[in-house]
Amino acid sequence: MTRSLRRDLYAAGAATVLVTVAVLVGRHIQFTHHTLFVNWPPVLGSWGPHLGPGTPAALVVAIAAVAYGPTLAARLPWRVLLPTAWGTATAWIFSLALIDGWDRGIARRLTTRHEYLQVIDRFHDIPAALGTFTDHILLDSPDNWPAHIAGHPPAATLTFVLLDRIGLRGGGWAGVWCIAVGATACVAVLVAVRALAGEALARRAAPVLVLAPAAVWMGTSADAYFAAVAAWAVALLALAVTRRSTMGVPPLERSREWGRAGASGLLFGLTCYLSYGLTLVALIAAAVLLLGRRGVRERPALLVPLLAGLAVVPTAFTLAGFDWWEAYRLLVTRYYQGAGGTRPYGYWVWANLACTVFITGLATAAGLRRTGAVLLRHRTGSRADLRLALLVSAALLALLVADLSGMSKAETERIWLPFAVWLLPACALLPRPRAWLTAQALLALLLNHLLLTGW
């Protein structure tokens, strides 16, 4: 066994210890003080070993991805690899969700009393609902919004309102939307990694992105949809800034670059109106601009469509009467009126990281160890590895800022999905991909078969 592999196993072992301590300490706090508000800390869920109709499909997808994933990722043409990755990720998420059955696993997830579909009827007049949205955030306000509606800007709820308006009504369609769109996040990350760090590393990352344990919570949490929107914002920005020169570039291609920059800005704006905490995706965007700084210097005009696109969604919601800053201020008050005011910061500030292990897996713990090593030897290591390490580090920084803020106490197994998908490419730095893929798949299968997750 090489020294590097031994250190990888130490990192995975440390992550295992972190999870074990979080479970044991969390159970003690919950059953003695009842202040965590989760039944199986640090995860929101309950112990309940079970099988379901999705079990055979999940096993087939896992075995096939482990056996053939690395080979196909290395050999398939890039244009074929991307839809294959999306299709496999979708199958993985669907099969895991169906372990709990269609009703509990998909159709009822977004219809519970805290979820978005509870308030569809209150948006029959969308402009009026947006104009009075902040009047219903606080718990003591009249007709206060359920937790998830109050806890997010209205673009999140409005998505499901619009699905209802076009005839895709009910929890089943909402769940399918979150799974199908959420699964594209892995494609967006692959596109960004290829643009910023090269195709070889993107191909190595593909199987891990597809088979991520995060799939347990991507089917079906609206945060999967949020993760995809944020990921495509970053990916389009990466595509826009990584062309090295405009000499000899046809006007059509230049217009495409402007289009990508504008679309990236539009999606960044939408991201901020889907979840307040996703403003931290700006740290990942900053890393993209740093890595693509040569392209930005050569074509500073790209900032024009980027900023113009960024202004669209905030302008539209502001004109409709929704004040983002006022809503966030009220949300902070609402947060401490509820469980957030009781949950102990001293536990969750580190137990949240154990939740991150659940959604990213032991392979990512080892990959982050390799990421740190790449940064330490940046003067002598591979340039592509260094660029990937910087991208992953920006995502880790965003996650840590969210953690320290105290506004993410618990439930981060779903809340942090938009950050977690950017940690997974660190696994491209690992050797022996099938062994690590097996560990990832086993973790996801165990979680979904042993726990009745809350999302």
N, C-alpha and C positions, 0 to 999 in steps of 0.2 A: 504493500500500500504506500503510495507516494505521500509526501508531507502535505501537499495541497489537498489531496483527497481526505486525509486525516483531519485537516482543519475544517473542511466542508462538513464532515460528520460532527465535529465539535459544535459548529454553528447550528446544525440541525438538532443536536442534542440540547443545546442551550434553549432553542425555541420550544422543544418538548417540555423542558423543565419550567419555562415561563408559563406555558399553558396549564401544566399540572398544578403549579402553585396558585394560578388564577382561579382554577376550579375549586381547589380545596379551601383557599382563603375566602373565595366568594360564597361558597356554600355555608361556611361558618358565619359570615356576616349576615347573609340572607336569613338563615334559620334562627339567628339569635337577635338580630336588630331589625330585620325586615326592611332594610333601606335601599336594597339594590333594585327591587321591582323586576327581577327576572327569576324564573324558576330553575334555570340550569346555568348559573353564572360561569363564565362571563357572557354566554350567548343567550339571547332571548329565545327560549324554547323549553320543552319539557322532555324528560326521559320517556321514551316509548318505543322500544324495539319493534320493528314491523317490516313486512314485505308489502309489495304492491304491484300493480300492473306494469309499472315502469321498470321493475327490477331486472327482468331478462334483457330489455333493451339497453339499460344502463350498463350491464355487464358486457354486452356485445360491443357497444361503443367504446368502452374502456379498453377491452382486450384488443380490439382492432386498432385503436389509436396508439396504444403502446407498441404493438407488433409492427405496424406499418407507418405510423406517423412520421418518425424521423426520416425514413427512406423516401416517402412521398414528398415530404417538405423539401428534401434536397434535390429531387429529380423533376418534379412537376414544373411545367412552364409557369412563370409568375402569374400570368393572367388566369391560369387554371387553379393555381394554389389558393388565391384569395377567395373565390366562391366555394372551393372545397373546404377551406377553413371555416367559413361562415356556416356552411351546411352541417359540418361536423359539430361545431359549437352549438348550433341550434338543436341538433339531435341530442347532444349531451345534456343541455339544459332541460329540454322537454322530458327526456327519460327520467332524469332525477326528480323533476317536479311530479311526474306521474307515479312515482313510488308512493306518494300520498294519495293517489287517485285523482281523477279529473276534477271532482268537486272541491276537495280540500286543497289539492295541489295547485290548481290553476283558477277555476271559476270563482271561488269565494275569496281569494286572497285580497283582492282590491275592493271588496264590498263590505268588509267589516266596519264597525262603528267608527274607527279611526281613519278610514281610507277615503280616497277621492270620490268614488262613485256614490258615496252617501249624500253628496250635495249637488248632484247633477241638476235637480229640479230648481235649485236656487239660482241657476245661471240662465234661466229662460230669457232674461234681458241682460246680455253680457256687458254692455257698457255700464249699466246701472250697478251690476255686481262688482265690477272692477272699481267703480267710483266709490263704493262703500265698503270695499274689502277690509280696510284697516279698522273699520268700526266693530268688527266681530272677532278680532284676534284675542283679546284678553278674556280670561275665564269668566270674569264678572260682567262682560259685555252682553247685551241682548243677542240671543241666537248665536252664541259664540261658535266659531268653526270647530269641527273635530280636529284632533291633534295634528294630523298630517297636512290638512288644508291650512291651518293656522301657522304651521311650521315651515311653510314653503311659499315663495312668491306665486302669484296666481297662474303663471304659465303652466305649472304642473297640473293643476286642476283643469285648466282650460283645454289641455290636450285631450282629456277624457270627455269633456263636454263636447268638443268638436267630433270625436269619434262617435259619440252618441248621435250627434246631429246628422252624420252621413249614413246612419243606419247600423253602425257597428256597436250595438248596445250590449250592456251587461258585462259581468265579470269575465266571462270566457273570452270575448273579443279584447277586452282590456289586457288580460293576461297574455294572450297571443301577441298583441302589440309589443308588450314589454319584452317578451322573449325574443321575438323576431328582430326587433330593433336593437335590443341589448346585445344580441349575439354579434352584431356588426362591430362592436367595440374592438374585438380581437383583430378584425380586418383593418380598422383605422390605426391601431397600434403597429401592426405589421407595416403598413404604408409609411408611417412616420419613422420607424426604425430603419427601414430600407433607405429612405431619403437622407437620414441624418448619420447613420452608422454603417450603411452598406447592406447589400442583399444577403451576404453570407450569414451575418448575425440575425437578420430578420427571419431567414429560413430556419435557423436553429431555434429561434424563439417560438415559431409557429405551433408546434405540438403542445408546448406548455401553455400557451395562451388558449388553445382550444380546450384543453383538458383541465382547466383551472378549477380548484375546489370552490372558487367564487360562484360557480354555476349553481350551487345549492341555493344561493340567495338571489340569483338572477332570474329564477323562475318561481314565482313572479313578484318581483319588487319593482316599483316604479324607478328605484335608483339604478336599475339596469339600463333603463331608457335614458336617464340622466347621464350615466357613464358613457353611453354611445354618443350622445350629442357633444359632450365635452371632448371625447376622443377624436371625433371627426373635426372639431374646431382646431385641435392641435395638429392633426394629420394634414389638413389643408394648408395650414400655416407652414408646416415643414416643406410641403411640395412647392409652395409659392416662393420660399426664400433660398432654396438650395440650388437653383440653376446658377452656374458660375459666371456666365457671360451672356450678354444680349447680342453679340456680334454674330451675324448669320442666322439669327432666329427669325422665322417667319412671323409676320404680324399676327396671324391667327394664334400662334403659340404664346405670343406676348399677351394677347387678350385673355387667353386661358389663365395665365399667371395672375392677371388682375382679377379674373373671376374667382380663382381659388382664394386670393387674399380677401376679396369682398365676402365670399361665402364663409371663410374662417371667422371674420369679424362678426358676421351675422349670427353664427352659431355660438361664438363666445358671449355675445349679448343675450342670446336665448338661454345659455347655460346659467347665467347669473339670475335669470328670472324663473329658472326651474328650482334652484336651491341656493339659499344665501351662502352656504359654506363653500359652494363651488367657485366663488370669486378667487379662491386659492389656486385654481387651475392657472391663474396668471403666472404663478411661479414656474409651472411647466412650460407655459408659452414663452416666458423670459429665457428659459434654457434653450428653447428652439431658436429664438432670435440670436442668442449668443452663438450657438453652433452654426447658424446660417448668416452670421454677421457679414461675411464677404458678399453674399448675395444682396443683403440689405444695403451695403455700401454702394454696390454697383447699380442697384435699382431702388433708390430711396423713395421713388414715386409709388412703390408698392404699398407704402404706409397709408397712402390716400384711400384706396378702396378698403383697406383693412379697418381704418378708423371710421370710414363712412358706414361700412357694414356693422361695425360695433355699435354705432349710434342708433340703428334702426329699431331694435326691440325696446331699449329703454325709452326712446322718444315716443313710440306707439303706446306703451303702457302709461307713461307720464301724461300724455294727452288724454288718455282714457280716464285719468283721475287717480291712478295708483301711484303712491309715493313710496318708493323702495326703501329709502332711509327711515322714514317714519314707521313703516311696517317692520323693519328689522329691529328698531328700538322697542316696539311693542312686543315683538317676538321674544326678545331677551327677558322682558318682564313676564310674559306667559310661560317661558321655559322654567323660570324659578318659582312660578306659582304651582307648577305640577311636580312630576317626579324628579325633574332636573334639579329642583331646589333641595331635594332630600338625598339623592344619590351622592355618596361620598366621593369627592374629587380624588382624595388620597388613594382610593382603590382603583378607580377607573382610569386614572392617568397612566397607569402601567398595564392594567387588565385590558384596556382597549388594544394594546399591542398584541396581547394574546388572541384577541378576536381577529387581528390582522393575520396571524399565523394560520388561523382556521380558513381564511378566504384565499390566502396566497400559497399555503403549503410549506412543508419543510424544504422543498427544493429552492424556494425563493429565499429562505433564510440562508441557505448555502450560497445562493447566487448573490445575495447582498454582501456576504463575506468576501466573495470574489470581486464585487464592485469596489469595496473598500481597498482591496489589494491593488486593483488597477489604478485607483486614484493615488495611492501612495507611491507607485512606481511609474507615474505618468511620463517621466522623462525618457524611460527606456521601453515602455510597453507599446502595444499596438495602438495606432491612432484610432482605428475603428472601435476597439474596446473602450478607449478613453471617452469617445463621444457617446457611446451607449451608457457608460458609467455616469456621465454628467446628466444625461436625460433621466436615468433612474434615480439619481440623487436628488434631482429637483422634485420628483414625485414624492420621495421619502420626506423631503423637507416640508412639502405641503401637508402631508399627513401628520407630521410632528407638530406643525403649527396648529392644525385643527385639534390635535390632542391636547396641547397645552392651553388652548383657549377655554377649556371647560364647557364648551357648548356641544361636545360630542361624548357625553357620559353615557355609555352603553349603546347598544344597537348599531355599533359601528361595523358589524359584519355586513350590513347592507348600506349604511350611510357612506362608508369609505370605499365602496366599489369603484367610483370614478378615479380614485387615487391608486387603488390596488392594481388595476389593470396595467398601470405603468411600472409597477415593481416586477411583474412577471417576466419581462424581457431580460432581467438579470440572469435568468436561468440559461440564457444562450451562452454564458461564459463557462458553464459546467460541462465536464466530460461525462461519459456514460449516460446519455439521455434517457435510455429505456428504464434504467433503474430508478432515476428520479421521477420519470413519468408514472411508473408503477406506484411510487409513494404518493404522488398527487392524486391518482385515481382512487387508491385505497382510502385516503383521507375523506374524499368527497362521498364515496359509497358508505363508509362507516357513519359519517355525520348524518346523511339522509336516511339511513336505515335505523339508527339508534335514537335520533332525536326527532321530535315533532317541532320543527322550527316555526318561529312566530311570523316569518315573512315568506 
